[in-house]
Amino acid sequence: MSDTMPARRGIQIGFGRVLRDRRLALGLSQEALAARADLHRNYVGEVERGAKCPSLCAVEALAEALGVRPSELVRDAE
């Protein structure tokens, strides 16, 4: 395991927290966010828990569904 692994995992967990916080601030369920982003609800839940690392395409879809720029989600996760 390399020295950078914990940092990568940290941003993955941070991204999930940012995603959940923004979703809740809009009053959306995981299912509603997933529908807006054209993703599966289980996938959104896994991303929020930090169990899945979303692709750039998924980050873009989630950001669009939340009405923010992808860079905002990533920046806030750091």
C-alpha positions, 0 to 999 in steps of 0.5 A, a space after each residue: 500500500 502506498 503513502 497516498 492511499 489514505 489521502 485518496 480514501 479521504 477525498 472519497 469519503 469527503 466527496 460522499 459527505 458533500 454529496 449527502 449534505 447538498 442532497 439533504 439541503 435540497 430536500 432530495 431523497 437518494 432516489 430522487 437525486 439518482 433519478 435526476 442524475 440518471 444513476 441507480 439509487 444504490 450507487 448514490 448511497 454507496 458514493 455517499 458512504 464512501 464505498 464507491 469512488 465515482 467516475 468523472 462522468 458520475 461526478 458531472 451527472 451528480 453536480 448537474 442534478 444538484 445544480 452546481 459545478 462538478 468542481 464545487 463538489 470536488 473542492 468541498 470534498 478536499 
